[in-house]
Amino acid sequence: MKPETKFDPPEIQNCFSPEAETVIFQGDCLDLLRQVPDKSIQLVITSPPYNIGKSYEKKLDLQVYYEQQKEVIEQCARVLTEHGSICWQVGNHVDNGAIIPLDSLLFPIFHNLGFVMRNRIIWHFEHGLHCSRRLSGRYETVMWFTRDTKDYVFNLDPIRVPQKYPGKKYFKGPKAGQYSCNPLGKNPGDVWDIPNVKSNHIEKTEHPCQFPVELIERFVLSLSNKGDWVLDPFLGVGSSIVAAVKHHRKGMGAEIIGKYAEIARERTRAAMMGNLRTRPMGMPKYDPLLAGNKLTIAPWATVQDERQLRLLQTIAEYKP
């Protein structure tokens, strides 16, 4: 019997090196970005702080926040290849009850740098804070930019999703009778229904707002190729590097908080060894009704309340 071969994963570097496979820099992302050569990164993907006073950020005047983001975005633009992409995932800044969509605030920065928005992707999820004076927020946006060129990397096939009607055929024309669907699946569109990382999520760490790996995998697979660099200037607990490592890319990121940087290192090492548990791409969302979860039985279901009658009807009644 042959002895088992021990696998030693590549060392995680603390600073940028052209020979590195992964880099996790503890400190300000601008200090890391200044180490990176011009036009050397294929994909920049990140979720910056939303300036709402989370435990990992200090709430700033909105103009100061804008200027800070502008400086980081300018550095990201400098290091991006001619055929690369920048994906900036943001939500809303909330100030005294007023909603300020951060994508509208930051879009002019990219536009003034000569970037073209290819998609504004809506990331929908079902869990979050419950509001009582407005509708609860259940989506965030990802702005996808490239340089002003038609020659950018975009691989659609790796991120196709199952066809809704795979047996559909052309009913007229020269292809009548032939299947009309792509056998590899359909384009996922620009609205993505992917669970966010809450308490019962398999990837949950102590970070309050971590990226689900599945979300980043779609960008890694479609906007980069094997061996390319993927950079996350606001790394958090390392989900972007995990997605890069899983798909044979090189990952790099900066995280200013020490405990999150260490979690990122642990998760990256586990991903290199194939031991990190993540939610599989394309896995159906949990349906509590089909699972027979007893919590779906409302204790007030038998109470007749005019405010909720319509919501309790399984089939709406038509009244002319």
C-alpha positions in Angstrom: 0.0 0.0 0.0 1.4 3.4 -1.0 1.8 5.9 1.8 -0.6 8.9 1.7 0.9 12.0 0.2 0.7 14.9 2.5 -0.5 18.1 0.9 1.2 21.3 2.0 -0.9 24.3 0.9 0.8 27.4 -0.4 1.9 29.9 2.2 -0.4 32.9 2.7 1.6 36.0 2.3 1.3 39.1 4.4 2.2 41.5 1.6 2.0 41.5 -2.1 4.5 39.4 -4.1 4.3 38.5 -7.8 5.1 34.9 -6.8 2.4 34.7 -4.1 -0.8 32.6 -4.5 -2.7 34.3 -1.7 -2.2 37.6 0.2 -4.0 38.6 3.3 -2.8 42.0 4.4 -3.8 43.3 7.9 -4.1 47.0 7.6 -5.5 49.8 5.4 -6.3 48.7 1.9 -4.5 51.7 0.4 -1.3 50.5 1.9 -1.8 47.1 0.1 -2.9 48.7 -3.1 0.2 50.9 -3.3 2.3 47.6 -3.4 0.4 46.3 -6.4 1.7 47.0 -9.9 -0.4 48.8 -12.5 -2.8 46.7 -14.6 -2.0 43.4 -12.8 -5.4 42.5 -11.3 -8.2 40.8 -13.4 -11.1 41.1 -10.9 -11.7 43.6 -8.1 -14.8 42.5 -6.0 -15.7 44.0 -2.7 -18.4 45.1 -0.3 -17.2 48.3 1.4 -18.6 49.6 4.7 -22.0 51.3 4.3 -21.2 54.1 6.8 -24.0 53.2 9.1 -22.0 52.7 12.3 -21.4 48.9 12.4 -19.0 47.5 14.9 -16.2 47.5 12.3 -16.6 51.1 11.1 -16.8 54.6 12.3 -19.7 56.6 11.0 -18.5 59.5 8.9 -19.9 62.6 7.3 -21.2 61.4 4.0 -18.8 63.6 2.0 -15.8 62.3 3.9 -17.0 58.7 3.2 -17.4 59.6 -0.5 -13.8 61.0 -0.6 -12.4 57.8 1.1 -14.2 55.6 -1.3 -13.0 57.7 -4.3 -9.4 57.2 -3.2 -9.8 53.4 -3.0 -11.7 53.2 -6.3 -9.0 55.2 -8.0 -6.3 52.8 -6.8 -8.4 49.8 -7.9 -8.8 51.4 -11.3 -5.0 51.8 -11.5 -4.3 48.1 -10.8 -7.0 46.7 -13.0 -6.0 45.0 -16.3 -7.3 46.3 -19.6 -9.7 43.4 -19.8 -10.7 43.3 -16.1 -13.8 44.1 -14.1 -14.6 45.9 -10.9 -17.6 44.7 -8.9 -18.7 47.1 -6.1 -21.4 45.6 -3.8 -23.3 48.1 -1.7 -26.6 48.7 0.1 -28.1 51.8 1.6 -26.7 54.4 3.9 -29.4 55.3 6.5 -29.3 58.8 8.1 -32.0 59.7 10.6 -34.5 57.3 8.9 -33.7 58.6 5.3 -32.4 56.0 2.8 -29.5 57.0 0.6 -28.6 54.3 -2.1 -24.8 54.1 -2.1 -24.7 52.9 -5.7 -26.1 56.2 -6.9 -23.6 58.0 -4.7 -20.6 56.1 -6.0 -21.5 55.6 -9.6 -20.1 59.0 -10.7 -16.7 58.1 -9.4 -16.5 55.1 -11.8 -18.0 57.1 -14.6 -15.5 59.9 -14.3 -12.7 57.4 -14.4 -13.9 56.2 -17.8 -15.5 53.0 -16.7 -18.7 51.5 -18.2 -21.4 49.8 -16.2 -22.2 46.5 -17.7 -24.8 45.4 -15.2 -26.4 46.6 -12.0 -27.1 43.3 -10.3 -29.8 43.0 -7.7 -28.9 40.6 -4.9 -32.2 39.5 -3.2 -32.3 37.7 0.1 -35.1 37.0 2.6 -33.6 37.7 6.0 -32.6 40.9 7.7 -33.8 43.7 10.0 -37.5 44.1 10.3 -38.7 47.7 9.8 -41.9 49.1 11.3 -42.0 52.5 9.6 -41.0 51.5 6.1 -40.7 48.3 4.1 -38.0 45.9 5.2 -34.9 46.0 3.0 -34.4 42.7 1.2 -31.9 43.5 -1.6 -28.6 45.1 -2.2 -26.8 45.9 -5.5 -23.6 45.0 -7.2 -22.3 47.4 -9.8 -20.2 45.7 -12.5 -17.8 47.9 -14.4 -15.3 47.4 -17.1 -13.1 49.8 -19.0 -14.5 51.3 -22.2 -13.7 48.4 -24.4 -15.6 45.5 -26.0 -12.7 43.2 -25.2 -13.4 42.3 -21.6 -13.5 38.8 -20.0 -17.0 37.4 -19.6 -17.5 33.6 -19.4 -21.2 32.9 -19.3 -21.2 29.1 -19.5 -19.8 28.5 -16.0 -22.6 30.4 -14.3 -25.6 29.3 -16.3 -28.6 28.1 -14.3 -31.1 25.3 -15.1 -33.6 26.0 -17.8 -37.2 26.5 -16.6 -38.6 24.7 -19.7 -35.8 22.5 -21.0 -38.2 20.8 -23.4 -39.2 24.0 -25.2 -38.9 23.9 -29.0 -39.1 26.3 -31.9 -42.6 26.2 -33.3 -41.8 27.9 -36.7 -39.0 29.0 -39.0 -36.0 27.0 -40.2 -35.4 25.6 -36.7 -39.0 24.4 -36.1 -39.1 21.3 -34.0 -35.6 21.8 -32.6 -35.0 22.5 -29.0 -34.7 26.2 -28.4 -32.9 26.1 -25.0 -29.1 26.1 -24.5 -28.3 22.6 -23.1 -25.9 24.1 -20.6 -28.6 26.2 -19.0 -29.8 29.8 -19.2 -28.3 33.2 -18.5 -28.9 33.9 -14.7 -30.1 37.4 -15.4 -29.4 40.4 -13.3 -31.6 39.5 -10.2 -29.9 36.9 -8.0 -31.7 35.1 -5.2 -28.9 33.9 -2.9 -29.3 33.5 0.9 -27.4 36.0 2.9 -25.2 34.8 5.8 -27.3 34.7 9.0 -27.1 32.6 12.1 -28.1 29.2 10.6 -26.0 29.6 7.5 -23.2 27.0 7.0 -20.6 29.7 6.5 -21.5 31.9 9.5 -18.6 33.5 11.4 -18.6 36.3 14.0 -18.5 38.9 11.3 -22.0 40.6 11.2 -22.1 41.3 7.4 -20.0 38.6 5.6 -20.2 37.8 1.9 -21.8 34.5 0.9 -19.1 32.6 -1.1 -21.8 31.6 -3.6 -22.4 35.2 -4.6 -18.7 35.8 -5.3 -18.2 32.5 -7.1 -20.4 33.7 -10.0 -18.2 36.8 -10.5 -15.0 34.8 -10.2 -16.1 32.2 -12.7 -17.5 34.7 -15.2 -15.1 37.6 -15.0 -11.7 35.9 -14.6 -9.8 32.9 -15.8 -7.7 30.3 -13.9 -4.5 31.8 -12.6 -5.8 35.4 -12.5 -5.6 37.7 -9.5 -8.8 38.5 -7.6 -8.6 41.4 -5.2 -10.9 42.4 -2.4 -9.8 45.7 -0.7 -12.3 45.3 2.1 -11.8 41.6 2.8 -13.7 41.0 6.0 -13.5 37.3 6.8 -12.1 36.3 3.4 -15.0 35.0 1.4 -13.6 36.6 -1.8 -10.3 34.8 -1.4 -12.1 31.5 -0.6 -14.0 31.8 -3.9 -10.8 32.5 -5.8 -9.0 29.6 -4.2 -11.9 27.2 -4.9 -11.7 28.0 -8.6 -7.9 28.1 -9.1 -7.4 31.8 -9.0 -5.0 33.8 -6.9 -6.6 35.8 -4.1 -5.6 39.0 -2.3 -7.2 41.3 0.2 -6.8 43.7 3.0 -8.6 43.7 6.4 -8.0 46.3 9.0 -9.4 44.4 12.0 -7.1 41.7 13.3 -9.6 39.1 14.4 -11.3 39.2 11.0 -8.0 38.9 9.2 -7.2 35.8 11.3 -10.5 34.3 10.5 -9.8 35.0 6.8 -6.5 33.1 7.1 -8.2 30.1 8.8 -10.9 29.9 6.1 -8.4 30.3 3.3 -6.2 27.5 4.7 -9.3 25.3 5.0 -10.3 26.1 1.4 -6.9 25.2 0.2 -7.1 21.9 2.0 -10.6 21.3 0.7 -12.0 21.3 4.2 -14.0 24.5 4.2 -17.8 24.0 4.2 -19.6 26.4 1.9 -23.1 26.5 0.5 -22.9 24.9 -3.0 -23.6 27.1 -6.0 -27.1 26.5 -7.3 -28.3 24.7 -4.3 -32.1 25.2 -3.9 -33.2 27.5 -1.2 -34.7 26.0 1.9 -38.4 25.8 1.8 -39.8 25.5 5.4 -43.2 24.3 4.2 -41.8 21.4 2.1 -39.5 20.6 5.0 -42.4 20.3 7.4 -41.2 23.0 9.7 -43.8 23.4 12.5 -42.9 27.1 12.8 -44.7 27.7 9.6 -48.1 27.1 11.3 -49.2 30.5 12.4 -50.9 30.6 15.9 -53.2 33.3 14.7 -54.2 31.5 11.5 -57.8 30.8 12.7 -58.3 34.4 13.8 -60.3 36.5 11.4 -58.7 39.9 11.0 -59.7 42.2 8.1 -56.2 43.5 7.9 -54.8 40.1 7.0 -57.7 38.4 5.2 -56.2 38.8 1.7 -52.8 37.5 2.8 -54.4 34.4 4.4 -56.3 33.4 1.2 -54.6 30.7 -0.8 -56.6 31.5 -3.9 -57.8 35.1 -4.5 -61.5 35.6 -5.2 -62.4 37.6 -8.2 -65.1 40.1 -7.7 -66.1 42.2 -10.7 
